[in-house]
């Protein structure tokens, strides 16, 4: 049994300690905004924050997440008020299919926390999430818009 703190609430999950955090969040906690993409921590669709750090949850075991603060896309906006990243996503019409967007938003929120005014080089280095629809130009515009907000 592991105790996970997800979006400020504690959940006791009876899972194998090696189970990826992604599946515990989706299947045991019931939050499906975090997506499965590749299963090998390459695409970033599964990105959540663990103790404030963008983490690819498909390869992060539950045993390492226990006792840490986990934030998913569902918990990013406080009190129903969108973050500046979420608002920039809407204002810049970023999503096409939207599948990768929750992980992308989580990665960008972490980037802006660490580098409030990122350069294009900073974005290239930090945001390695994959969007199969190719919305990378809209993503970059939204990141710059959020940085100015």
C-alpha positions in Angstrom: 0.0 0.0 0.0 1.4 3.4 -1.0 0.1 6.8 0.1 0.1 9.3 -2.8 -0.6 13.0 -2.3 -2.2 14.0 -5.6 -3.4 17.6 -6.1 -3.4 18.1 -2.3 -5.4 15.0 -1.5 -4.1 11.8 0.0 -4.9 8.5 -1.8 -4.0 5.0 -0.5 -3.3 2.8 -3.5 -2.8 -0.9 -3.3 -0.4 -1.4 -6.2 2.9 -3.0 -7.0 5.6 -0.5 -5.8 7.2 -0.7 -9.3 4.0 0.3 -11.1 4.5 3.5 -13.0 3.0 6.5 -11.3 1.0 7.2 -14.5 -1.1 4.1 -14.1 -1.7 4.7 -10.4 -2.9 8.2 -11.2 -5.2 7.1 -14.0 -6.5 3.8 -12.7 -6.4 4.1 -8.9 -6.8 7.8 -8.3 -9.1 8.2 -11.3 -7.6 11.3 -12.9 -7.2 10.8 -16.7 -5.8 14.1 -17.8 -2.3 12.7 -17.7 -1.9 10.6 -20.8 0.0 7.5 -21.9 2.1 8.2 -25.0 5.2 6.1 -25.4 5.8 4.3 -22.1 9.6 5.1 -22.1 9.7 8.7 -20.9 10.4 10.1 -24.3 7.3 11.9 -25.5 6.2 13.7 -22.4 2.5 13.1 -22.6 2.6 11.7 -19.1 4.3 14.7 -17.5 3.2 15.6 -13.9 5.0 17.6 -11.2 6.6 15.6 -8.4 7.7 17.9 -5.5 7.5 20.8 -8.0 9.6 19.1 -10.7 8.3 18.1 -14.2 8.5 14.3 -14.2 7.6 11.8 -16.8 5.2 9.5 -14.8 5.3 6.6 -17.2 8.7 5.6 -16.0 8.5 6.9 -12.4 7.6 4.1 -9.9 4.9 4.6 -7.3 7.5 3.7 -4.6 9.5 6.8 -5.5 6.3 9.0 -5.5 5.0 8.0 -2.1 5.3 10.8 0.4 5.9 13.4 -2.3 3.5 16.1 -3.6 2.2 15.2 -7.0 0.4 17.7 -9.2 -1.5 16.7 -12.4 -3.0 18.8 -15.0 -6.3 18.6 -13.1 -4.6 20.3 -10.1 -2.6 22.9 -11.9 -5.3 25.7 -11.8 -6.0 26.8 -8.3 -9.6 27.4 -7.3 -10.7 27.1 -10.9 -8.5 30.0 -12.1 -6.4 29.0 -15.0 -2.6 29.5 -14.8 -0.9 31.9 -17.2 0.3 28.9 -19.2 -3.2 27.4 -19.5 -4.6 30.8 -20.5 -1.8 31.3 -23.1 -2.6 27.9 -24.5 -6.2 29.0 -25.1 -5.3 32.5 -26.4 -2.8 31.0 -28.9 -5.0 28.2 -30.1 -2.2 25.6 -29.3 -4.1 22.3 -29.3 -5.1 20.4 -32.4 -5.9 16.9 -31.2 -4.9 17.9 -27.7 -3.6 14.5 -26.6 -0.1 15.7 -25.7 -1.2 19.1 -24.3 -1.6 18.2 -20.6 2.0 17.0 -20.5 3.3 19.9 -22.5 1.5 22.4 -20.2 3.0 20.7 -17.1 6.5 20.9 -18.7 6.1 24.5 -19.6 4.8 25.5 -16.2 8.0 24.0 -14.7 10.2 25.8 -17.3 8.6 29.2 -16.5 8.9 28.5 -12.7 12.7 28.1 -13.3 13.2 30.6 -16.1 10.4 33.2 -16.1 11.7 34.8 -19.3 13.0 31.9 -21.4 14.8 32.4 -24.7 14.1 30.2 -27.7 17.2 28.3 -26.8 15.9 27.7 -23.3 12.6 26.4 -24.7 14.4 24.1 -27.1 16.5 22.7 -24.3 13.7 22.3 -21.7 10.6 21.4 -23.7 11.4 18.0 -25.3 7.7 16.9 -25.4 6.5 15.6 -28.7 3.4 16.8 -30.5 2.5 14.6 -33.4 0.2 17.4 -34.8 3.2 19.7 -35.1 1.9 22.6 -33.0 5.4 23.6 -31.9 5.2 27.1 -33.3 2.0 27.7 -31.4 3.6 26.2 -28.3 6.6 28.6 -28.6 4.2 31.6 -29.0 2.2 30.5 -26.0 5.3 30.1 -23.9 6.4 33.6 -24.8 2.9 35.0 -24.1 2.8 33.3 -20.7 6.2 34.7 -19.9 5.0 38.2 -20.6 1.7 37.8 -18.7 
